[in-house]
Structures are given as C-alpha cells and as structure tokens.
Amino acid sequence: MTYQNTLELAKNLDLNDPLKQYRSSFLFPQHDGNDVLYFCGNSLGLQPKSVRDHINMELDDWAKHGVEGHFQATNPWFSYHENFLEPLSKLVGAMSSEVGLMNSLTTNLHLLMVSFYRPTKERFKIICEDDCFPSDSYVLASQIKYHGYDPNDALIRLKPRVGEYCLRTEDIINEIKKHGNSLALVMMGGVNYYTGQVFDMKTIARVSHETGAMCGFDLAHAVGNIGLELHEWNVDFACWCTYKYLNSGPGGVSGYFVHDRHGNNPDLPRFVGWWGNDPATRFKMGKEFVPAYGAGGWQLSNAPVLAMAAHKASLEIFEEAGLENLIIKSKNLTGYLEFIIETINQSLNKTQNSITVITPKEQSERGCQLSLIFEKNGRSIHHELTKNGIIADWREPNVIRLAPAPLYNTYEDVYRFGEILSSIIVGS
Ligand SMILES: *Cc1c(COP(=O)(O)O)cnc(C)c1O
C-alpha cells in the first residue's frame, strides 16, 4: 500500500475499508463535543453498543426466573460458558475443548502454574522477558518462592542486546538451551505489552520442549490482535484478559487454554472446583472430583454471567467481522501510523525533537501497537496529546503506546493524530 500524509488519502482509505461499518458499533468518549481519537484499545477496548442489551437480557431473566434462570433463561446460565468455546477457540487457534473462561488473568496464571510449574531440585528455573508486565513478574516470583526456591536463582529474565529494545529470537533460543537442564518453564507474553513485539511462539514452544521444559504464554496483548495457532504450536498453556482488544469491559472475565495432550491427564496436579467436574455428575453433589473433559476440568466456579454477557456481545462482533479481515486492516492501519510518524520525523530539523519507534518494523513481529520514544519531553507531549482529545497511553519510564484498533479506528484518526502531534512538536 502506498501512503500519503493527506486527509484526502485517509478519507479515501476509510471509504474503501470493508470493515468501516463497525466503528458505529462502539461508544466513543467525548472531547469538546467530538469523539476522542482513541488509541488505547490495547489497554481497555471501547464499549460495544450491544453490551447494554446483552447485560439487560440477563438482568431481565434473573428478575423473571430467579434461580430457575440456570435452566430457563434465554441463554441458560448452567451452560452459559459453553456459548464461548467455539468463538474463543477460533481466536486462539485451538480445539473448543482446549479453551475456557473464568476469573481474571492473574488468577488464571497462578492456577495454571499449579499444573505446569512443577519445579524439582534439578529443574526449577523459569525464563521470562525482562520487561514483562509487572503482574506476571509478581506471579512468577511468588510461585518460585511458594515452591521454596529463590527468584534470584530461578527467574531468568531475557534482556535485549545493548542499544536494542526488542529481543532477538536467536538470543531467546540460546538462553533456553543454556539453561536447558535446569529449566522448568518458559513463560512469556505472546506480544510484549511495552514494545509491542510479537514473539515467535511456535519456535519458543518447540525449543522449550526440546530441553524438557513446559511453555506457556500470557496473551493479554495478543488475543484479538494477531493470529494464534496455540494447538498447532504445541503450547502447553496460555491465558489472557478480554478487556483489551476483545472489548469486554473493565476487569472482564479471563480466557485460558490447556493443550489437549494435558487436558485429560489425571496425573497433572490442579486446584479444582465443582464447575470443573464432569457436567454429567456435577449436581450429584458427590465427594470425589471427576474432571470434565479438557480445559473445562480446570474451571472452579459457576459462570459470572453479567461480566460474561459483555464478552458475549463483543465476541459476536469479532465473529461477524472475522479475525483474518481485522488483521489485514490492522497491518495497513498500523503501517499508515508508522508512515505518518516517519513523515513527521523527516520534517523536523536537528534542533527539534525526534521520535523512535521501538516496535519491530517487520509486520510478522508486531500487531497493531506502536511504542514511541521521544528524544525529549515525552511526558509533556503525552499531556498535550490528551489535552487535544487524543487518548494514548504513557508507560514509565518513557514510552507512548498507540494502538489503532482495526474494529473501530480509521485512517482519518491516524491522519488527525499526526497533524496534532506534528503541531505539538513544532510548537514546543
Ligand atoms: C493487562 C495485563 C495483565 C492484567 O492482569 P489482570 O489480572 O487482568 O489485572 C496481566 N498481564 C499482562 C501481560 C497484561 O498485559
């Protein structure tokens, strides 16, 4: 695609965008009577207009049926979670028996590590990326301590080479091999939250297994953003939140994946609850746990229907739009953002600020997010952007993250962002 930094081109691209109707399915915060330029779908996706009706339907059924709603509701709550398995499995490249929904992301990470982090004196180390999300750092370190090991010995953090921002796959592989005999688990983000780098999950899983380690991914920034083939890649387990690219509302229910080869292994230790029991005997109220088939056997509790109703509304939009179509637009839209930033950079003279995009240039190594570092005044530039109705996010120590989401962002959003950013830099 050839780009130009003109409103005309941006409008033209929007006009020819096969997904253009979806923008009107979302509610935009307002700034001076206009929609904001929203680039924070990687942090909290916008609210689909259909969410309210979906939640109201459950409220109405609750009012009408009380406890009978478990069987009498329009979408019976007893099997409510089953509505999600098919669409979720498509989003992550899994069989429907390999996925589930429950709790929050951090909780699920802990629960899955109960099964997949089983350290021994010989094998106790975990490899993660150095700048992983703080919650993941805390989970990994606390799990290590819980098992009686010291995170200083057991947690191996992968750092980029000096002068680089992203990790090279060859360096990740070498580090996995180096610790091979003492490695219990490789646990990384699928897409790094800070740099937006997509990791080569297939290769990482393969090399981890060759050394005898397990391999899991936190897909908070990957799901709904990039194509995933978790089953094919042989990933052992994964989990994600649904309120970022999947637009399911603040603190929305989390999704998880357990590969089929583990799903029916009764020897794998796990923390269990009644909703993980085989549905055929769940209500016999027995004393012995009989695991449901596959990932369902990890579920603990009955479904949080009100939170899941929002997720249901949002997944219906994904189903209709099609992830493959969204990814095509995402590449073009983020490519346009990259082009606009390069154009601004080239227009600046040496005494003015300069922008470095730390996200990989290669399309296969990124999703829709670009992370920007400004040579100077990053924080005040972010402040000015906000004052001008642009919602982007600032991450310590010095990054502005922008994520044009293909479901609701337009080329015009990106063009207007460039116009405002350019005037802020030139005027400062
Ligand atoms: C957003 C995010 C989280 C958030 O965890 P919650 O348990 O949902 O609060 C955790 N890990 C990563 C990598 C994230 O991007």
The ligand as a Gaussian input file, in Angstrom:
#p B3LYP/6-31G(d) Opt

LIG

0 1
 C       -3.153000      -6.311000      31.095000
 C       -2.231000      -7.362000      31.563000
 C       -2.398000      -8.005000      32.807000
 C       -3.517000      -7.591000      33.734000
 O       -3.838000      -8.585000      34.657000
 P       -5.271000      -8.623000      35.385000
 O       -5.175000      -9.831000      36.223000
 O       -6.315000      -8.688000      34.313000
 O       -5.415000      -7.351000      36.175000
 C       -1.520000      -9.014000      33.148000
 N       -0.507000      -9.375000      32.310000
 C       -0.320000      -8.769000      31.114000
 C        0.794000      -9.202000      30.215000
 C       -1.157000      -7.735000      30.723000
 O       -0.945000      -7.121000      29.549000

